[in-house]
Amino acid sequence: MFAYITLQEVFFRLFIAVFLAFLIGLDRELKHKPFGFRPYMMVSLGSAAFALILMELAYGMEIKPDVNIDPSRVIQGIITGLGFLGAGAVIRAEKHVVGATTGSGIWVVGAIGLACGLGFYWYATIITLFALFIVIAFGKIHEKLTGERDDTNL
């Protein structure tokens, strides 16, 4: 059933993807944003799942010699889908844009999930640390400079 990686490794990769996305989504949840930890976790889980399926398909299954599987095309599709999902969170309200942090966060947790699914745990961890630093530390800087809290609604 699992030709490329073990069931335990599949579980571990999915768990790490969900956990790291939870850390970023928790910041959004604590700020009472509608797109909190659960959607972030689902985006990361989905990205990791697609990466795992891709790896099984590309490396684990015996396929016909004339079948050519290009992993970069699947990754490109994931990135495009994340872009559409993130763009849906961004709203133009009067003279400013609302939801840019949420939209970009969706894109980042997708990358974290993809990295976890491919087994690049250090990449995923470093990306998570940078993302947390950006949303927490720079969120406070933004608030002090502008007097506004993060994004207004999203």
Backbone bond lengths (Angstrom), bond angles and torsions (degrees), N, CA, C in turn:
res aa  C-N    CA-C-N  psi(-1)  N-CA   C-N-CA  omega(-1)  CA-C   N-CA-C  phi
1 M - - - 1.443 - - 1.522 111.63 -
2 F 1.336 118.13 -51.16 1.452 121.34 176.95 1.523 107.50 -105.16
3 A 1.312 115.30 100.06 1.455 119.57 -174.68 1.520 112.80 -84.77
4 Y 1.308 116.88 -34.11 1.465 119.95 -173.67 1.525 112.48 -91.66
5 I 1.314 117.54 -45.60 1.463 120.95 -179.75 1.530 109.08 -132.63
6 T 1.311 115.47 160.07 1.468 120.14 -177.48 1.532 110.96 -77.02
7 L 1.322 115.44 162.18 1.453 121.31 177.44 1.531 110.51 -61.45
8 Q 1.331 117.49 -37.88 1.462 121.44 178.44 1.534 110.74 -62.77
9 E 1.329 116.07 -40.31 1.465 120.03 179.06 1.524 110.77 -68.12
10 V 1.313 117.78 -37.96 1.469 121.73 175.96 1.527 109.00 -59.56
11 F 1.321 116.51 -49.33 1.462 121.08 179.65 1.523 110.94 -59.02
12 F 1.327 117.10 -45.82 1.460 121.52 -178.16 1.527 110.96 -62.08
13 R 1.324 117.14 -45.69 1.469 120.70 -179.50 1.526 111.36 -62.40
14 L 1.317 116.23 -42.43 1.468 119.58 179.05 1.528 110.99 -67.74
15 F 1.332 116.43 -40.26 1.459 120.42 178.37 1.528 111.58 -60.96
16 I 1.321 116.70 -47.17 1.469 120.71 -179.39 1.530 109.96 -62.83
17 A 1.326 117.62 -41.60 1.468 121.14 178.54 1.530 110.76 -59.49
18 V 1.314 116.36 -44.83 1.468 120.94 -179.13 1.530 110.64 -69.19
19 F 1.310 117.47 -42.54 1.462 120.90 -178.38 1.528 112.13 -64.09
20 L 1.328 117.67 -46.29 1.458 120.29 -179.33 1.528 111.34 -64.72
21 A 1.327 116.82 -38.86 1.469 120.36 176.81 1.525 110.70 -66.51
22 F 1.326 116.89 -35.32 1.467 120.77 176.18 1.523 110.52 -58.37
23 L 1.334 117.26 -42.61 1.460 120.69 -178.86 1.523 111.62 -59.87
24 I 1.319 116.38 -42.12 1.465 120.07 179.15 1.527 109.93 -73.65
25 G 1.313 117.17 -44.02 1.461 121.02 -179.82 1.511 112.75 -64.43
26 L 1.325 117.60 -27.88 1.456 121.19 178.94 1.529 110.85 -61.96
27 D 1.325 116.48 -38.79 1.469 119.60 176.24 1.523 110.26 -58.68
28 R 1.323 117.24 -43.37 1.461 121.41 -179.62 1.535 110.20 -67.61
29 E 1.321 115.94 -38.06 1.466 121.20 179.57 1.528 110.96 -65.10
30 L 1.319 116.41 -43.60 1.462 120.76 -179.28 1.530 112.07 -66.98
31 K 1.330 115.50 -23.33 1.467 120.19 176.29 1.531 111.27 -91.22
32 H 1.333 115.76 9.53 1.471 123.26 176.29 1.525 112.75 59.51
33 K 1.327 116.40 41.73 1.454 121.63 176.17 1.522 108.74 -88.63
34 P 1.332 118.16 145.05 1.462 119.81 -179.01 1.534 112.67 -64.33
35 F 1.310 117.08 -27.52 1.459 121.38 179.91 1.520 106.64 -99.42
36 G 1.338 116.65 84.14 1.459 122.51 -174.66 1.514 113.22 -98.31
37 F 1.316 116.09 -147.05 1.469 119.70 -172.11 1.524 113.69 -68.42
38 R 1.319 119.11 -34.79 1.474 119.32 -177.67 1.532 112.67 -64.17
39 P 1.326 119.53 -49.62 1.470 117.51 177.59 1.529 112.61 -63.43
40 Y 1.331 117.51 -37.21 1.459 119.54 177.75 1.528 110.21 -61.61
41 M 1.327 115.74 -42.48 1.459 120.12 179.18 1.531 111.07 -63.69
42 M 1.324 116.68 -39.30 1.467 120.17 -179.81 1.528 111.40 -67.54
43 V 1.322 117.35 -39.23 1.466 120.82 177.98 1.526 109.91 -62.84
44 S 1.320 116.62 -45.78 1.458 120.77 179.99 1.530 111.28 -65.54
45 L 1.322 115.97 -42.79 1.468 120.62 178.00 1.528 110.65 -60.56
46 G 1.315 116.66 -45.62 1.462 120.31 179.34 1.518 112.13 -61.53
47 S 1.316 116.89 -43.63 1.465 120.37 178.95 1.526 111.23 -63.28
48 A 1.324 115.96 -42.91 1.468 120.12 178.38 1.523 110.67 -64.68
49 A 1.321 116.52 -40.57 1.467 120.32 179.82 1.530 111.03 -63.41
50 F 1.330 116.63 -43.97 1.466 119.07 177.77 1.526 111.35 -62.34
51 A 1.332 116.95 -38.57 1.463 120.14 178.05 1.524 110.82 -64.25
52 L 1.325 116.98 -42.46 1.469 120.47 179.16 1.529 111.28 -64.62
53 I 1.314 115.75 -43.78 1.467 119.66 178.85 1.528 109.86 -62.84
54 L 1.318 116.24 -41.76 1.458 121.51 177.51 1.523 111.07 -58.27
55 M 1.330 116.07 -46.61 1.462 119.68 -178.87 1.524 111.78 -64.73
56 E 1.310 116.60 -40.83 1.470 119.62 177.05 1.521 110.08 -61.12
57 L 1.314 114.95 -45.06 1.460 119.99 -178.12 1.524 111.36 -65.64
58 A 1.313 116.23 -45.54 1.456 120.71 -174.93 1.526 113.86 -75.91
59 Y 1.331 117.36 -35.95 1.460 119.57 -171.69 1.516 115.39 -119.92
60 G 1.303 117.36 -23.57 1.449 119.41 -172.05 1.514 115.20 -96.82
61 M 1.298 117.02 -27.57 1.459 119.63 -175.70 1.527 110.37 -94.78
62 E 1.293 114.29 145.88 1.458 118.16 174.95 1.514 107.31 -81.80
63 I 1.301 114.86 119.77 1.452 119.82 -178.77 1.519 109.74 -120.89
64 K 1.299 114.73 166.70 1.454 120.07 -179.69 1.524 109.42 -68.03
65 P 1.310 117.38 146.27 1.470 120.09 -178.13 1.529 113.50 -60.99
66 D 1.306 117.85 -25.34 1.468 119.32 -178.03 1.535 113.07 -86.85
67 V 1.354 117.43 -0.64 1.460 121.25 178.38 1.527 108.33 -90.73
68 N 1.335 115.90 125.26 1.456 121.15 -179.69 1.522 109.18 -113.22
69 I 1.327 116.80 116.64 1.457 121.59 179.04 1.522 108.02 -106.21
70 D 1.326 115.75 122.85 1.465 121.80 -179.85 1.523 108.84 -106.48
71 P 1.342 117.68 102.41 1.468 120.28 -178.48 1.525 113.26 -58.53
72 S 1.316 117.57 -31.10 1.460 119.33 -177.56 1.528 111.77 -65.05
73 R 1.313 118.12 -28.31 1.467 120.35 178.69 1.526 111.20 -71.04
74 V 1.322 116.76 -36.45 1.464 120.14 177.23 1.527 109.45 -67.45
75 I 1.326 116.93 -44.12 1.460 121.18 178.32 1.526 109.79 -61.57
76 Q 1.312 117.02 -41.47 1.463 121.13 177.42 1.530 110.74 -59.45
77 G 1.318 117.32 -40.72 1.463 121.19 177.74 1.517 112.27 -64.28
78 I 1.328 116.43 -39.88 1.464 120.86 178.04 1.531 109.70 -62.84
79 I 1.316 116.30 -46.41 1.460 120.94 -179.26 1.530 110.88 -61.73
80 T 1.313 116.49 -41.89 1.464 120.30 178.90 1.525 110.83 -63.21
81 G 1.321 117.03 -45.18 1.465 120.93 178.51 1.517 112.10 -61.40
82 L 1.322 116.57 -39.72 1.466 120.52 177.11 1.523 111.12 -64.66
83 G 1.318 116.19 -37.11 1.462 120.25 177.65 1.518 111.94 -62.24
84 F 1.339 116.64 -42.46 1.463 120.24 177.76 1.530 110.90 -65.02
85 L 1.316 116.98 -43.01 1.463 120.79 179.02 1.532 110.76 -62.87
86 G 1.323 116.28 -45.01 1.457 120.75 178.91 1.518 112.17 -65.03
87 A 1.323 116.70 -39.34 1.467 120.14 179.25 1.525 111.01 -63.78
88 G 1.322 116.96 -31.10 1.458 120.48 178.25 1.520 112.79 -66.82
89 A 1.325 117.11 -20.48 1.463 120.83 -179.98 1.526 112.10 -86.37
90 V 1.330 116.31 -14.43 1.458 120.61 -177.36 1.530 108.91 -92.54
91 I 1.325 115.23 127.98 1.461 121.69 -176.85 1.524 108.93 -127.48
92 R 1.308 115.56 137.56 1.466 119.11 174.54 1.518 107.70 -92.56
93 A 1.308 116.12 120.61 1.462 121.79 -179.07 1.520 108.57 -121.94
94 E 1.312 115.65 112.71 1.462 122.69 -178.40 1.522 110.93 51.00
95 K 1.327 117.31 -110.75 1.468 119.68 -175.19 1.531 113.65 -102.66
96 H 1.313 117.61 9.46 1.462 119.16 -179.46 1.532 110.55 -139.61
97 V 1.313 114.63 167.18 1.462 122.15 -179.67 1.519 108.49 -104.16
98 V 1.322 116.80 135.44 1.458 122.98 -179.50 1.528 108.06 -116.36
99 G 1.304 116.86 136.93 1.459 120.87 174.30 1.517 115.39 96.21
100 A 1.320 117.55 8.55 1.462 119.64 -178.86 1.532 111.93 -64.20
101 T 1.326 116.75 -37.55 1.460 119.38 178.55 1.528 110.27 -66.08
102 T 1.312 116.77 -41.62 1.457 120.40 178.29 1.521 110.78 -64.85
103 G 1.316 116.92 -45.83 1.470 120.65 -179.91 1.518 112.21 -60.19
104 S 1.322 116.22 -44.04 1.464 119.01 179.06 1.525 111.05 -71.95
105 G 1.334 116.65 -31.29 1.468 120.05 176.61 1.515 112.03 -63.80
106 I 1.321 117.02 -38.21 1.464 121.45 176.51 1.524 109.72 -59.43
107 W 1.299 115.67 -44.84 1.464 120.81 -179.19 1.531 110.68 -63.45
108 V 1.337 116.28 -42.62 1.462 120.70 -178.83 1.528 111.50 -67.27
109 V 1.344 118.61 -44.98 1.473 118.27 179.79 1.521 111.05 -66.49
110 G 1.325 117.43 -27.05 1.464 119.63 172.92 1.516 111.12 -64.08
111 A 1.325 116.52 -40.97 1.467 120.79 177.11 1.529 110.73 -65.65
112 I 1.324 116.34 -38.31 1.467 120.29 177.84 1.530 110.00 -63.40
113 G 1.314 116.23 -45.86 1.464 119.88 177.77 1.513 112.16 -61.59
114 L 1.313 116.76 -42.50 1.462 121.18 178.59 1.525 110.30 -61.73
115 A 1.329 116.93 -44.87 1.471 120.57 178.67 1.530 110.92 -61.25
116 C 1.331 116.87 -42.59 1.469 120.18 178.98 1.526 110.67 -64.62
117 G 1.311 116.09 -44.94 1.464 119.77 -179.83 1.519 112.67 -59.97
118 L 1.325 116.06 -33.23 1.462 120.93 179.14 1.529 112.29 -85.86
119 G 1.338 116.52 -4.99 1.464 120.36 177.67 1.510 114.54 89.89
120 F 1.330 118.37 12.86 1.458 122.22 179.93 1.531 109.62 -93.41
121 Y 1.329 115.89 71.20 1.461 121.34 -173.98 1.524 113.08 -65.09
122 W 1.328 117.05 -39.04 1.458 119.31 -179.91 1.521 110.74 -66.07
123 Y 1.318 116.92 -39.72 1.462 120.00 176.57 1.528 109.30 -59.60
124 A 1.326 115.97 -48.92 1.464 120.98 -177.93 1.522 111.07 -61.17
125 T 1.319 117.23 -40.85 1.462 121.06 -179.74 1.526 111.10 -66.97
126 I 1.301 117.16 -44.20 1.471 121.10 179.60 1.533 110.38 -65.10
127 I 1.328 117.27 -42.36 1.470 121.05 177.47 1.532 109.24 -60.51
128 T 1.326 116.67 -43.11 1.469 120.81 179.03 1.517 111.42 -61.60
129 L 1.319 117.15 -44.55 1.467 120.49 179.40 1.524 111.14 -61.65
130 F 1.317 116.43 -43.63 1.467 119.55 177.57 1.528 110.64 -63.35
131 A 1.314 117.33 -43.80 1.469 120.94 -179.38 1.521 110.76 -62.34
132 L 1.323 117.13 -43.73 1.466 120.17 178.32 1.523 111.21 -62.77
133 F 1.318 116.18 -41.83 1.459 120.09 177.83 1.523 110.61 -60.53
134 I 1.316 116.37 -43.16 1.466 120.60 -178.80 1.522 111.07 -65.12
135 V 1.333 118.00 -49.40 1.468 118.66 -175.52 1.529 112.70 -73.27
136 I 1.311 117.98 -29.12 1.466 119.53 -178.74 1.536 110.85 -89.59
137 A 1.330 117.14 -60.97 1.466 120.14 -175.06 1.527 111.43 -66.75
138 F 1.309 116.37 -49.17 1.461 118.03 -178.48 1.523 111.80 -73.64
139 G 1.322 117.40 -22.31 1.460 120.40 172.59 1.515 110.57 -63.74
140 K 1.331 116.27 -41.04 1.470 120.96 178.06 1.529 110.76 -68.24
141 I 1.321 116.29 -39.36 1.474 119.88 177.58 1.530 109.71 -63.45
142 H 1.325 116.11 -44.85 1.475 120.94 178.45 1.532 110.67 -58.14
143 E 1.307 115.26 -44.42 1.467 120.31 -179.11 1.529 111.04 -62.57
144 K 1.342 117.16 -42.44 1.469 120.28 179.91 1.525 111.56 -68.24
145 L 1.321 116.87 -39.02 1.461 120.07 -178.08 1.527 112.92 -72.15
146 T 1.326 116.42 -38.78 1.465 120.03 -173.39 1.515 113.94 -105.98
147 G 1.315 117.40 -19.45 1.455 120.97 -173.92 1.513 112.96 77.08
148 E 1.341 117.15 4.24 1.469 122.56 179.06 1.522 109.06 -104.32
149 R 1.319 115.40 149.07 1.465 120.88 174.69 1.510 109.53 -88.45
150 D 1.292 118.59 127.82 1.466 126.39 172.58 1.520 112.72 23.49
151 D 1.338 120.01 -136.06 1.462 120.72 172.62 1.532 105.22 -86.40
152 T 1.278 116.53 150.41 1.450 120.43 -175.59 1.518 113.21 -64.59
153 N 1.323 118.19 -47.82 1.460 120.72 -174.54 1.517 113.72 -115.73
154 L 1.298 117.46 -37.80 1.456 119.99 -176.18 1.510 108.03 -108.77
